[in-house]
Structure formats: structure tokens, C-alpha cells
Amino acid sequence: MDLASMLYLGVTFGLFVVFVLIFMHTYSKKRKEEGEIAKYRMLDDD
């Protein structure tokens, strides 16, 4: 495997790791509770 192939795989794997971290941060239980509070606050304003 040459250097370009290893670099391509490294960048691809790195982007996948970033995607997984963003997914975990967005859908964590703490963030879900914060999102629900904002939703109900918006419904109360109507």
C-alpha cells in the first residue's frame, strides 16, 4: 500500500470518527432533555 492510499484511508477513518462523535454528542440523554425543555417552552408560548 502506497502513501496516498494510507493517507486516504486515514482521512476517511478520521472523518468517520468525527461523525460518530457528533452523533453521540447530539443524541446524548442530557442533550435530549435540554431539547425537550425548549420544545415545551415554545408550545407554552402559543
Secondary structure, 3 states (H helix, E strand, C coil): CCHHHHHHHHHHHHHHHHHHHHHHHHCCHHHHHHHHHHHHHHHHHC
